[in-house]
Amino acid sequence: MKTKNNIGLGTAAIGRPLYINVNQVRGTEKFSLSSFKQSGLQLLNAAYASGVRHFDTAPGYGLAEQLLIEWLAVQNDRTIAVSTKWGYTYVANFDPHATEHEVKEHSLTKLNEQWEVSRNLLPHLKIYQIHSATFDSKVLKNQAVLERLHELKKEHNLVIGLTTTGDNQVDVLEKAMQISIKGEKLFQSYQCTFNILDQSVARYIDVLKDLKDNFIIKEALANGRLIPNRNFANYTDLYKYMKQLSKKYDVGPDAVALAYCAALFPQATVLSGANNTNHLEANLKSNSIDLTRDELDTLKTYSISAQVYWKERKNLEWN
């Protein structure tokens, strides 16, 4: 049985009422911000009680970052590690019917503005990331931004990182790995999409493994597509195999998917995107299973191209 807890908690789902996902159950109750906030605090407490010590957040996640700041203020545990990001602003104002949810801006002004809030996560803040670094935003060519991140790294002993998204996330990784400021590599942490379906970043498995806890895996459940769903008949064979593994290990398919990521990157942090305690408990069962080499090899055969993966993801609804 594994002894390491690979699971961290991503807070997007507890910070805003809508997120890109496969909608399994559609709620009918009227949205209440106060109840939503209370549920978020309860999940943070439950995660901590279950051994989770890494929490990932961002200003773009609605109230998530502020919720975490408030929660940390009453904790007395320096082993809690936080990663946050800058570059997205949440604009939906907690309206479940909003058509625009977030605005991306990778300017020096936005970095400084969001840092003034994010710095309240110190001393728990360990990793400071560019939120969804892409070539389109030109952030990796913005010398003023890169130098400011280096200043923050030195001043607050931070690990500077970035998150990747899209079918060219490997290309972004390659570019970021080449960036140095004042003779030292700027980026020492990467948060990437990796799961049974999109295994593109495995090309750099040796480099990413060396990052240990500074490599963060997001979307390990492929935004819900790895939970058996009749709308994705193209994954029927994969669902059948995951069901076999679920039965063998007495866990849900979510735990199988998370355990796959943890097996390939045993020292990485694999984020759970749970928004309730039941889902969190199910996710954490991944820590109790060790998939065999044959099982890992079989799951690996279900990977699809990054282009197909991200095209399909683009069509998922906010729910």
N, C-alpha and C positions, 0 to 999 in steps of 0.2 A: 504493500500500500504506500502511496506517495505521502511524503511528510510536508512538502512545500505547498503553500497556498499560492497558486499562480494567479488567482482571480483578483482584479481590481474592479472598482465600481465607476463606470462612466455615468455622468449625471445629467445627460441631455434629457432623458425621459422624465426626470423628476423636476426639471427646471422650466419646461414649457409643455403645454397640453397637447401639442402635435409634433410628430417627428416622422421622418421617412421610414416606413416599415410596412410589413404585410399585416393587414388588420385581421386578427383572428376573432376578436370580440368587439363589437361596436357599442360603446356606452350610450345610454339614453338620458342619464341624469344631467341636470343643469350644472354647468361648470362653476365652481366656487374657488376663488383664488386662495382664501384662507384655509379651506380644507385641503387644497392641492399642496400648499406649503407644509401643512401639518403632516401630510402623508410622506412628503419628501424627507422631513426630519425623522420620521419613524423609520424610513428605509435606511437612512444614514446610521441610525442607532443599531438597527438590525444587522447591517453589514459589519459594523465594528464588532458587535457581539459575536459574530460568526467568524471573526478573524481577519476580515478585510482591512488592509492597512494602506492601500493605494487608492486615491480618489482623483478622478480626472474631470475637469470642468472647463468652463469658458464663459466669457461675457455673452457670447452668442447663444447660450443655453438658457435664455430667459432669466429666471431668478436663481438658477443653480449656483452660480459663483457666490452670490451674496448669502444664499442659504448655507453654503459650506463655510463661509467666513463666520457667520453667526454660530454655527455648530462647533467649529474649532475653538471658538472663544471660551467654551465651557469644558473643553477636553483638556486632559493633563497627560498627554502621551506623545512624547517626541518621536516615537516610531511611526507616527502617521505621516505619510508622504503624499504630497499633492502635486499634480501637474495641471497647469492651466494654459490658456492660449490667448492670442490677441488677433484681431483682424476681421471679426464678424460682429455686427451689432444686431441684436434682436429687436424687431420692429412690429411684431404682430400684436403686442399689447395684450397677450393672453386671450385673444379672440379666436375661438375654435373655427370660425368661418373666415379668418383672414386669408387673403390670397398671396400676400408677401410676408415671409417669416423672418428673413434675415438679409442683411446687406453686407457685402464684402468690401473691405477697404484696407489695403496694405500700405498705408502712408505712415510717415514718421509721426504725423499729428495723431493718428489713431493709435499707434503704438504707445505714445506718451500718455494719451488720454486714458486708455484702458489699463495701463500699468499702474496708474494712481489708485485704482480700485484693487487690482490683483495683488498689489504689494501687501495688502492686509492679510493675505494668506501666509505670509512669513510668520514664524520660521519653518512652517510645515511645507512651504512651497519649495520644491526641489527642481522641477523641470518647467521651463518657460518656452512655449512653442509658438511658431507661426501657424495660425489656423488655416489649414488647407492651402499650403504653398503650391502655386501653379505657375507655369510660364506666362500665362495670360496676365497675371497681376504684376509681373516683372519684379516681384519682391526680392528675388535672388540676385537681381542686378542693382538693387537700390542700396548704394554704398552707405548712405546716411542711416538707413534702417539697420544694416548689418553692423555698422560701428556702434550704434546705440545698443543693440543686443549684446555686443561684446562688453560694453561698459556695464550693463546690468549683470552680466555674468561675473565680472570681476568684483563689482561692488557688493553683490549679495551672494556670492558663491553658488550661483545657479548653473544648472546644466541647460544649455540652449538647444532647443529641438524644433522640429516642425512636423506637421501632420500632412499626409499625402492623400490624394483622392483622384479618381479618374483612371482611364485606361493607360495613361502614360506615367503612372506613379513611379515606375522604375526609372524612367528618364529623369524625373525630378530628384529622386534619390541620388542618382549618379552625379548630377550637377551640384547638389548640396554637399556631397562628400568631398568635393574639390575646393570648397570655399574656405579660405583662411583669412584671419584678421590678426595683424601684428605677429605673424609667424606661427600662429596656432590654428588648428581646425576650429571653426566656429560651432558647427553642429555635432553634438555628441549624443543626441537622442532622436529617434524617429518613431512616429506613431503611424502605422500603415494598416490598410485593409489587408487582412490575410484570413483565409478560411478554406474549406474544402473545395469551394468553387473557384475562387480567385487565389491562385498560388503564385502569382507573378513575382512577388518580392523574394520568393525562395531562391531566386537567382543569386541573391546576396546573402544566403543563409549563414555563411561563415562570418562575414562582417557583422551582421546583425546579431548573431549569437554572442559575439564579443562585447556587445553593448550591455548585455545582461539585463538588469532591471530597467535600463534606459531604452530598451526596445519595447514599445507598447503596441499590442495588437488590438485593432478595433474591428467592428463589424464581423466578429467571429461567427455569428449566426447568419451572415449575409442578409441583414435587415429582415430576418424572419423566414427567408426562403429555405433555410435548412431545417425548419420545423415542417413536418409533412403537411402539404397544402394541396388541395385538389386543383387549384388554379395553375399549378406548375407540373403538368403531366410529364414534361420533359425530364423531370428528376425522379420519376417513379422507381427506377431501379436503385437509385441512391437511397431513397426513402425506405425501400424494402431492406436494404443492407443495414441502414442505421437502426431500423426496428429490431433486426436480429441482434445487433450489438446492445441496444437498449435492454432487451430481454436478458441477454447474457449477464450484463453488469448491474441490472436492476436500477437503471437510471433512465432519464428522459433523453430524447434525441439531442436536446440542447447541451446536455453534459457530454455527450459523445463528440459533438462538434467542437466544444471548448477544449476537451481533452486532446483532440487531434492537434490543435494549435499549440497546446502546452507541451505535447510530446516532441514536436519539431523544434520548438524554441523553449526548452525546459527552464530557462532563467528569465524569460520575458514576463511582462505583465499582460495578461489577457483580460480585456475589459468585458465585464457583464454590463449590459444596458438595461437591466431589470428596472421596472418601475413599481414593483410590489414585492412583498416578502416571499410569497409563494414562488415567484419566478426566480428570485435570488437564491432561495434554498435549493431549487432544482439546478440552477447553474453551478452552485458550489459543490454539488455532488461530483463534478468533473475532477475535483481534487482527490477523489477516492478510487479512481480507476486508472489502470495502466493498460493501454491498448497494446496488443502484440505487434511485432514487426510486420507480420503478414496482414494484420488488420489495417495498419497504417499504410502499407503499400497498396492495399485495395482501395482505401478511401482516396488515396492520391490519384487514382485513375479516373476519378470523377471530376477532375478540374476542367474548367472551360477557359476559353480565351478571355483575356482582359476586355477586349472589345465587346464580346457578347455579354459578359458579366455586367459591364457598366451601362450598356444600352438597356439591358433589362432593368437595372436598378433605377435608371432615369425615369422609367415608366411607373415606378412604385408611387403610391399616393402618400400624402401627409395624413396621418391618422393618429 
